[in-house]
Amino acid sequence: MSQTLNLPQEYDEWYDKILVAAILLLIAVGMIMVTSSSLYHAQNSLNGRTDFFVIRHMIFLSVTLVAVMLVMSQPIIRWQKYGPYLLVLGILLLVMVLFVGRTVNGSKRWLALGPFTFQVSEAIKLFVVVYIAGYLVRRTDELQTQIKGFIKPLIVLALITGLLLLEPDFGASVVILATSLAMLFLGGARLWQFIGLTGAVAGILGIIAFSQPYRIKRLTAFLDPWSDPFGSGYQLTQSLIAFGRGSITGEGLGNGLQKLSYLPEAHTDFIFAVLAEEFGLIGVFCVMGLFFVFFSRTMKIGRAALMQQRPFAGYLAYGVGFWITFQALINMGVTSGALPTKGLTLPFISYGNNSLIICGVAVAIVLRIDYETRLIEKGMMELSEAEIEEGVKS
C-alpha cells in the first residue's frame, strides 16, 4: 500500500538538508568550544596533557557517527516493536546504578564499563520518548476520552522520576517530565487534564526541590547569587561574569578568562558561558538560532509522518524535538541565571560521551523517519501492515 500525499517539493530530496546542516554546525561549534574551554583545565589536572579532552571528544564523535549509521539503517517500526522492552531495560539500569554505580560529585549516575562510563539517565530519556510515542498509538482513544488514559503513563513516569531523584538527577527528571507532558498533549490529552497535571507535577517538583538542603541552596543562589559569591553562588556568579565580559561581540576565540579555573565545569555543563564570553551576544543568538532550526525541522518531519498516517513515527519525531530543545533551553537558562543550577549538558556542544552519542542516535531516528517519509512519497516504499493498522486506529 503506497501512500503519496503531495508533500512539499523539498521531499524530492532524500533527507532534510537544513536539519543536517544545523546539526553539523552545532557539532562543529561543540568541537571548537570543547577545545577552547578544556585546554587549561587538562594542562593543570592531567600533568600537561592539554589535548586529553579534545582527543576523547573526537573519539566519541567517531563512535557517534558509527551509531548514527547503524540506527539509520533500521526501519522505524522496530523502535515501536521493542519500545516497551527498552523501557524495562532502562528501569532495570536505573535500579542497578543505585547499587553498583560510580559516584561523582555526590551523584551516583554512572555505570563503569572498563575505562568508560555509561550514564543511564541519558539513555532513559530516549527510551521514555520511544515508549510514550508507542503508548500514544496504542491508547489514542483511551487518552482522548478517559482520564485513566492520561494517568497510566504518569505512573511509569513517576517510577522513573523517583529512581532518577535517588541518584540524584533532578535535571533529567525535569526534561523527561516536560517532554512526556508535551507529547501527551499533542497526542490528544484534554486541555483541563494537561493543565491540571502540569500544575500537579510543578507542585511536586517544587516540594522535591525544597526537600533537600543542597537544592534549597541552589535555589537561593539562583535568586541572589551575589549574596554568597564564594559559596553557593560561586558557579553562577562566575558564569554571569563570563556573559558580562562577552558583551556584544565577545573577547575572541581562546581569549576567555573564566575558563582558567574560575568557572567550574567549563567544558561540560557551563560551556555555554565560555561561548558567551568568547563570541558575545552574537554567538549566543547564533547557537539559539541553530536550536530553533533543529526544533522547527523536527516538528515539520513529525507532521509529514502524521500526514502519511504514521502516528508512531510522527510522535517519535515530535518527542525527540521537544526533548533536545527543552534540554538546550534549560542549559542556557541555567548558565545565564534564568533557571536554578542543574546538571544538564548542552546537546551536541558540551563535552560528554553519553550525551553526544544518545543525542546522535535520537537525531538519526528523526532522519530515518524523514527518509522513510520521502520514500513513501515517491512510491518507493510501502507502509508495513503494523503502520497501516495504527494509522487506521488514529
N, C-alpha and C positions, 0 to 999 in steps of 0.2 A: 504494500500500500504506500504509494508515494504522496507526500504532502508538499504542494507548492502553493505559496500564499502571496506571491507578488511582493516580496520583501524589497527594501530599497536597493538601488542599483549597486551599492557598495558590496552587496552579498555576492557579486560576481567574482570577488576575490576569494582566497582560501582561508583567510584569517583577518582579524581586526588589526590592521597595521598601526592604527593610532594607539590602541591598548598596548601592543607590543612595544612601541616606541616609548610610551610613558613608563613602562616597567623597566626597560633598558636604561632610560635616563635616571630613574631612581636608583638603580643598582650602581650606575656609574658615579652618581653623587655619593652613594654609600662607600664605594671603594676609595674615593678621594678623601672623604671625611674620616673614615677609619684610619687611613694613612696619616692624615694631619693630626688627629686627636690622640693617637696611640704611641707615636714615636718616643715622646719624652717619658711617658709612663713606663714603656717597655725598657728603655735605657736605664731607668733608675730602679726598677724592680726585678729585672731579669739579667743582671750582670752585663749590661751593654748590648743586649740583643734587640736592637731598635726595630728590626723588621719582623719580630715574632708574631705580632697580631696581624700584620699585613699578609704574611705568608699563610697563616692559618685561615684568614678570611678568603684568600684566593683558593685555598683547598676546598673550603666549604662552598664557594661559588661553583667549583667544578663538580662537587657532589650534587649540588642543587641542579645543575644542568643535566646530569645523568638522570636524576629523579624526575625532572620535567619531561624528558624524552620518554621515560618509561610510562609515566602517567598519561601522557598524550596519546600513547598507543593503545590505551584501554578504553573500550566503549563506556559511556556514562551509565548505562543500565547496570553495570557491575557494581558501581557505587551504591545504587539503590538496593541491589541484592544483598550486599554484605554490610550495609549501613548499621543494622542492629548489632551485628557481631563486632563491628569496630567500636560501637558504644560500650558494649560489655567489656571488651578488651581495655578500653580507656579507663573504665571504672576500676577494673582489677589493678591496672597500673597505678592509679591514684591511691588505692589501698596499699599496694606494695611499697610505694615510695615513702609512706609514713613509717614503715618498719625498717627498710634497708636503704633508704635514700641517703644521699650525701648532703650534709648541712653546710650551707654557705651564707654568711652574713645573717645567721639566725633563722634561715628558712630551709626547710627540707623539701626541695623541689626536684632534685636531680637523681637519676639512676646511673651508677657508674658502669660504663661499657669499655673496659680496658682503659686506654688513655683518653677516651672521650666520655662525655656525659650526655644523658638524654633527659630533657626537661618535659615531663609528662603534660604539664599544663599547656604547652604549646600544641601538642598533638590533640589534646581533648577539645580544643577549640574547633579544629577541623571535623572531628568525629561528631560533635554536637550539631554542627551545621548540616552534615550529611544526614544525621538522624532526624532532625526537625524537618528537612526537606522531604524525607520519606514519610514522616508522620502526616504532613500536610496533604500528601497524596492519598494515604490510606484512610484518613479520618476527616476528609474535607466536609462532608455533610454533618458529621457529629460536631465538628469545630464551629460550624456556622449556625447550628440550631440548638446545641445543648451546652450548658456550662461545663459539664464533665469533659467535653472535648477540649476545652481550654485548660482544665485543671490537670489532666493526665500528664502532659509533657512537663508541667511545672513541678510535679512530684519528682520526675527524673532530674530536672534541673536543680531542685533543692538538694538532692543527694550529692550531685556533682559539686555544687557550690559549697556544701558542708565539708566535703573532702578537701576542696581547694583551700578553704579557710583554716583547716587544720595544719596546712603546710607551714606558714600561711601564705596565700597568694590572693590578696584582695583585688588586685588589678585584673587578673584573669577572670575572676568571678564577675566583675562588673561588665567586662567585654562580652562574656558568654551570655549573661542575662539580657543585656541590651540587644545583642544580635538576635537572640531567640525571640524576644518580645516583638521586635520589628518584623521578623519572619512570620510569626503567628498573626500579626495584624494584617500583613499582606495576604496571608492565606485565608482570610475571611472572618477572623475573630470580630465579634461585635465591638463597637466603639466603647460602650459602657464597661464591657469586660476588660478591654485593653486599658482604659483609663484607671479602673479600679485596681487591677492587678499591678499596673505600673506604680500607682501610689503605694500599694502594699509592699511591693519589692523595694521601693525607695525608702519606705519606713524601716523595713527590716535591715537594709544595708546601713541605714543611719544608726540603728541600735547596735549593730555589729561594729560599726566604726567607733562608737563610744564605749565599747565593751573592754577594750584593751588600752592600757596606759600609753603604749607606743603609738597607737592610732590617734589618741587624743593629742599627743604631742605633734603629730604630723598635721592635724587639723589646725592646731594653734599656730604652728609655724606657717601654714598656708595663709591664714588670716592676717598674721602680722609677723613675718619672718625676721624683721629688724629688731623685734623685742629680745631675741636671743640669737644674734648673728653668728656666734661662735659655738652654738649648741644645736638645738633642734632646728633652727632656721638656717644653719650654715650652708647646706646644699642649695637651697632655693635662693639665698642671697647671692651666692657665687654665680648661679645661673642668671639671675637678674642683672648682675654686673656685666656678664657677657653680652646680654641683649643690649644693655645701655651702651657699651663700648662699640657695638656693631653699627649703631646709628642707621643711616640710610644705605650706604654703600659698603660698609664693613671695613675691617682692618686689613683685608687681603689674605689670600690663602697662605696658611702657615704662620701668620703673624699674630694669632690669638694668644693671649696671656693666661686665660682662665684654665686652659688645659694643662698648664705647667704646675700640676699638683694642687691647684686651688680648687678646681671643680672635680668632685668625686664622680666616678663612673662616666668620665668624659667621652669614652669611645663606645659606650653601651646606651644606658637609659637617657643620658643627658647630652647625646651627640648633637641634638638639635640646637642646644645653646652654643656649642662650638661653631656650628654652621652660621648661627645668627651673628656671632661676634666677627667671623671672618668674611661673611658675604652680606651682612646687614639685612635691612628690611627687604631689599630687592631679592636676595637669596631666599629669605623666608617665604615671600609671596610665590616665587618660582616653584619651590617644593610643594607648597599648599596647592598650587595650580595643577601640578602633576598628580597629586592625590585626587583632586576634583575630576580630572580627566579619567583616572582609573575608575572612580566611582560611577561616573556617568556612562562609561562604556560597558561596565559590568551590568548596570541596570538595563542598558539597551540590549545586551546579549540575552539577559534573562527574559525580557519582554518578547524578543523574537522567538525564543524557545516556547513560551506560553502560546504565542500565536500559532505555533505548529502543533498544539495540543500535546506538549511535552512538559507537563507541570513539574515533575521532579527536577528536570534539567533547569527549568526556569527558576524555581525556588532555590536550587543549589547555587546558581549564579548570583541571585539576589543575596543569599546568605554570605557568600564569600565577599561580595562588595561591601555589605554592611560591616562585617567583622573587621576586615583590614582597615576600612576607613574609620570606624569607631576607635580602633586601637591607635591609629595615627593621630586622630584628633585629641585623644586623651594624653598621649605622649607630648604633643605640642602644648596642650593646656597645662600640663604639669611643669614643663621646663619654663614656660612663660609666667607661671604663678597664677594661672587662671583656675587650676584644679589642685587638690591636695596631692602630695607626692605618692606615686605608686610605682612599683617595679615593672614597667612595661617598656619594651623596646619600640623603636620607630621602624616599622616594617620596611625591608629592603635596604635600609640605611645603617641602622645600628650594627655593631659587631655582635655576633652571636650565631652559632651554627644552627641551633634548633629553630629559632625564629626564621632564619633565612631559608632553610630547607622546607619547613612547613608552609611558609608563605609562597615559596616557589611551587610546591605541589598544588596549593589552592589555585594559583593563577593558571597552572597547567590544566586543571579541571575546567576552569572557565573557558580557556582557549579550545579545549576539546568540545565543550558544549557548542561554542561558536562554529567550530569546524563541522560538526555534525549538522548544525542548522543550515550551513551553506551547502553541504552535500545533498540534504533533503530538498532544499530549494531548487537545486539543479537537476533533481530527479536521479541522482547517482547513488542514493541510499534510501532504503525504506525503513519505516518505523518498525521496531520489534513488536511482537504480539503484546508484551507487557506494557510497552509505551502506548499502544493503541487502546488497551483496556483502561489504563489510568487516565488517558485523555478523555475517554467517554465518561468515566466517573466524574471528572472535574467539570 
